[in-house]
């Protein structure tokens, strides 16, 4: 198992020789982003494929695209949420995912839809009557219009309710 990061170390160019020397029969790319976006999983997969081709890695390569409603992914979240809320009387769950510019979504990127699927499945699996929750997006940069609402704004708004805030990062394993 080798870890490659897209925006930090180790990058694909740093790992490619380790993979080559290992001489595996096949390579399986498993992004740690459960929901697919061209900006996250897509760019990471593309970078690996370019670097491995340039370095003449000619092994069969499989890609696990996304797993927004995978049973184990949902179970892991529900388990951690239940552990966190077990001693809280009054709380609100704020699911937070990395944001994307709206134009990416309008061009057909499935990310927001898959994030919403993940959250819906987690909420269903929690099976808590009257559960208060919301979905928000973080990490906006630049002048473009981003999907929302903003996690920062949602936290500020909900901090005034006198309830515990349970922040649930849902877009990275």
C-alpha positions in Angstrom: 0.0 0.0 0.0 1.4 3.4 -1.1 -0.1 6.7 -0.3 -0.1 9.5 -2.8 -1.3 13.0 -2.0 -2.6 15.5 -4.5 -1.8 18.8 -2.8 0.9 17.7 -0.3 3.7 15.2 0.1 4.2 12.5 -1.0 3.1 13.4 -4.6 2.7 10.9 -7.4 6.1 11.8 -8.8 7.7 10.9 -5.4 5.9 7.6 -5.1 6.1 6.3 -8.7 9.5 4.6 -8.3 8.5 2.8 -5.1 5.5 1.4 -6.9 7.6 0.5 -9.9 10.2 -1.3 -7.7 7.5 -3.1 -5.8 6.5 -4.7 -9.1 2.9 -5.5 -8.2 0.6 -7.5 -10.6 -1.9 -4.7 -10.6 -2.5 -1.2 -9.2 -5.7 -0.1 -7.5 -6.3 3.6 -7.1 -8.5 4.3 -4.1 -9.1 8.0 -3.6 -9.8 9.0 0.0 -12.6 11.2 -1.3 -15.8 9.2 -1.0 -17.6 11.5 -3.4 -16.3 12.0 -6.9 -15.3 15.4 -8.2 -13.1 16.2 -11.2 -11.3 18.7 -8.9 -10.4 16.1 -6.3 -10.5 12.4 -7.2 -10.5 13.2 -10.9 -7.3 15.4 -10.7 -5.6 12.9 -8.4 -6.3 9.9 -10.7 -5.3 11.9 -13.8 -2.0 12.9 -12.1 -1.2 9.3 -11.2 -2.0 8.0 -14.7 0.2 10.7 -16.3 3.1 10.1 -13.9 2.9 6.3 -14.2 2.8 6.4 -18.0 5.7 8.8 -18.1 7.6 6.4 -15.9 6.6 3.3 -17.9 4.5 1.5 -15.3 2.7 -0.9 -17.5 0.6 -2.7 -15.0 -3.2 -3.1 -15.1 -4.7 -0.3 -13.1 -8.1 -0.2 -11.6 -9.8 2.8 -10.1 -12.4 2.9 -7.4 -14.3 6.0 -8.5 -16.4 6.8 -5.5 -18.3 5.3 -2.7 -20.7 7.9 -1.3 -23.2 5.4 0.1 -20.9 2.4 0.8 -22.3 0.6 3.8 -19.0 0.7 5.7 -18.5 4.4 5.1 -22.0 5.1 6.4 -21.6 2.7 9.4 -18.2 4.4 10.3 -19.9 7.8 10.4 -22.9 6.7 12.4 -20.7 4.9 14.9 -18.6 8.0 15.5 -21.6 10.4 15.6 -23.4 8.1 18.1 -20.3 8.0 20.3 -20.0 11.8 20.2 -23.7 12.6 20.9 -24.3 9.9 23.6 -23.9 12.4 26.5 -25.4 15.5 24.8 -28.9 16.6 25.5 -29.2 19.3 22.9 -27.2 19.3 19.8 -27.2 20.0 16.0 -25.2 18.0 13.5 -23.5 20.1 10.9 -22.2 18.0 8.0 -19.4 19.8 6.3 -17.9 19.0 2.9 -15.3 20.8 0.8 -16.9 23.3 -1.4 -16.7 23.7 -5.2 -17.5 26.5 -7.6 -21.1 26.4 -8.7 -19.9 26.3 -12.3 -18.3 22.9 -11.7 -21.7 21.5 -10.6 -23.5 23.2 -13.5 -21.1 21.4 -15.9 -22.2 18.1 -14.5 -19.8 17.3 -11.7 -21.6 14.8 -9.4 -19.9 15.9 -6.2 -22.7 17.9 -4.6 -25.3 15.3 -5.4 -23.0 12.5 -4.0 -22.3 14.5 -0.8 -26.1 14.9 -0.4 -26.5 11.1 -0.9 -23.9 10.4 1.8 -25.5 12.8 4.3 -29.0 11.4 3.6 -27.8 7.8 4.2 -26.0 8.7 7.4 -29.1 10.5 8.7 -31.3 7.6 7.8 -28.9 5.1 9.4 -28.8 7.2 12.6 -32.5 6.8 12.9 -32.9 9.5 15.5 -36.4 11.0 15.6 -36.4 14.8 15.4 -32.7 14.9 14.5 -31.5 18.4 13.8 -28.9 18.6 11.1 -27.7 20.6 8.1 -25.2 20.3 5.3 -22.7 23.1 4.6 -19.5 23.6 2.5 -16.1 24.9 3.5 -12.8 26.1 2.0 -14.0 28.7 -0.5 -11.3 30.6 -2.3 -11.3 33.1 -5.1 -14.0 35.3 -6.7 -16.2 32.6 -8.1 -19.6 31.7 -6.7 -19.4 28.5 -4.6 -22.0 26.0 -3.5 -23.3 26.6 -0.1 -24.2 27.4 2.5 -20.8 28.2 4.0 -19.8 26.1 7.0 -18.5 29.2 8.7 -21.8 31.0 8.3 -23.7 27.9 9.5 -21.5 27.6 12.6 -22.0 31.2 13.5 -25.8 31.0 12.9 -26.2 27.8 15.0 -23.9 29.0 17.8 -26.7 31.3 18.8 -29.1 28.5 19.5 -27.7 27.4 22.8 -27.0 23.8 21.5 -23.9 21.8 21.1 -22.6 21.8 17.6 -21.4 18.5 16.3 -19.3 19.1 13.1 -19.2 16.0 10.9 -16.6 16.1 8.1 -18.2 14.0 5.4 -16.0 14.4 2.3 -12.7 12.8 3.2 -11.9 9.4 4.8 
